[in-house]
Each structure stands twice: as C-alpha cells, then as structure tokens.
C-alpha cells in the first residue's frame, strides 16, 4: 500500500499554499500579520504577546522556505524529496501545535477550535507523505520513462 503520485503532489501543493499564505503575509507585512492573522475576523498572533517584527518575519521566511521545498518536491516522482519535506513539516508542526494547545486561553471557543484545526492541518497533510509512492507501469500516468533513475523527473 502506498500513496499515488497524484495524491502526493496534491498534498505537497496544499502545503505550498499554506506555507505561502503564512509566509508571504508575515514576511511582507509583519505588523498586519501580527494584528490580523488568520484573517479579518480574528487575531491569533496578537493574543499571544507583544509585537516583535523580527520574530514575525522569521516565521514568515521559515514558512516560505517550507513552501519552496514543498514546491520543489512536486517535481520529483520518487519518494525521497517528498519524504524530506514531510519530515520538515512534521518537525515544525508538532511543537508549534503543542505550544498553541497550551495557550488557547486568550481565544474564544470558535478561534480556539479553528486554530487547532489550522495548525493540525499541516501535520495531517505531512504524515501521509511518509508513505511510499505506489509503483506505476512505465507507460502509466506517472510519466516516468523506462530506465529513468529513481527520484528523477
């Protein structure tokens, strides 16, 4: 049992979108990110302490790096690049989610649930990427040419 190359790519592209959303906003507009993340009706970051532009921009660029690595991994058919990206997202997501699970008191019930779901989503998306990629026939939809090296396009 394994994951199809298409399913793997879909998960990676969703992680790209999440990383780009957080990363671009926090990097380009750190004060706005602090005051308004995740959107116009809430403020999850400001509820957690005073504004620190350096910290917010670091979070932004880290998410952009994960998005870039995830995008690059979509170019490869083999398991390796997606596995490495999955491990990076998991290493990031577990302590991040753990921290926020212990600091939900400043949020209302709807925001607390939404935050747990949002932060848990990167973990839920990354874990299946640990599965092997299903083998397909050389002439199948994967586009891998017969005799092509594993992990190459």
N, C-alpha and C positions, 0 to 999 in steps of 0.2 A: 504494500500500500504506500502511496506517496501522493504528492501534490502535482497536478498538471502544470506544465509550463505557463499556461494562460492564467490559471488561478494564482500562481506565484507572482506573475507580473502584475496582476490586479492588486494583490496585497501590497506589493512594493510601490505601485503608483499611488495608492491611498496614503501610504506612509510619506511619500514625496509631498503630497498635498498638505498633509498635517504639518510636516516639518516646514514647508514653505510658508504656510499661513502664519504660524507662530513666529518663524524666523524672520521673515520679511518685515512683519509689523514691529517686532521687538527691536530689530536692528535699525530700521529706518526711522521709526517714531517711538522711541523708548518711553517718553512721558505719556503718550496716548495709550500705549500698551499697558503701562502701569495703572493708569486711571480707568481704562475701559475694557480690558481683556476679560472675557472672550468675545464680547460684542457690546452693542449699545445699551443693553438692559442689565448688565452686571459689571462687577469689578472684583474679580477673584484675586488679583495680584495686590491691589491696594489694601485689601482686607488683611494682608499678612505682614505688614510692616512699612516702614518709611521708604520712600523712593530712593533708589540707587541706580543712576544711569549706567554705570559700569556693569553692574550685575545684570540688569535688564538686557543690555547689548550683548553680554556674554551668553545669556540664554538664547537670544536671537541667533547669534552666529553659530552656536552649537546646533540648534535646530536646522539651520541652513546646511551645515555640514552633513547632518544625518540625511536630509532631503537629497543632497547632491550624491552621497554614497548610494542611497536607495535608487535614484535615477540611473546611476551608472550600473548598478546590479541588474537592472532590467535588460541591459544589452547582452547579457550572457545567458546561455541556455543551461549551463551546468549549475550544480548546487552551490559551489564554493562562494561566489560573491554574495548571493542572497543569504547564505548561512552567516557570513561575516557581518552583514548589515543587520540581520536578525539579532545576533548576539549583542551588537552595539545598542540597538533599540531596547533590548531587554535590560541590559546593564544600566541604561539611562532610566527606563520606565519603572523598574521595581522600587528603587529608593525614592524616586520622585513621587510615585503613588503612595508609598509608605509614609513619607513626610506629610503629604496632604491628608491622608486618612486620620492622622493625629492632630490636625489643625483645621477642622471643619467648623469649629465653634463660632467663628465670626461670620459665617454664611447662613443664609436662610435655608430651609429644607430643600427647596427646588434647586438652588445653586449648589448645595452640598451634594445632592444626588447627581446633578449634571456634571459637576467637577470630577466625581469618582468615575462616572461613565466615560467622560472625555479622557481623563488620564489613564484609565484602564484600557482604552481602545488601542493605544499603541502597543501595549503588551499583548492584547488579544490578536492583533494583526501580525505581530512579530513571531509569536510562538509557532504558528503553522509553518513558517518559513524554515523551521528546524527540520521539517520532514524532508525525506529525499524527493527528488524530482522524478516523476514517473517516466519510465523509458517509453519512447515512441519509435515507430518504424522510421528508417532513414528517409522514406518518401512521404512521411506523415506531416501533420500540420506544424511540427516544431521547427521545420526548416533547416535542421541540422543535416549537413551533407555527409554522405558515407565517407568514412575515413577522417572526418574532422576531429581535431583534438578536443577532449572533454574540457568544458569551461570556456570554449571559444565561440565566437559568433558563427 
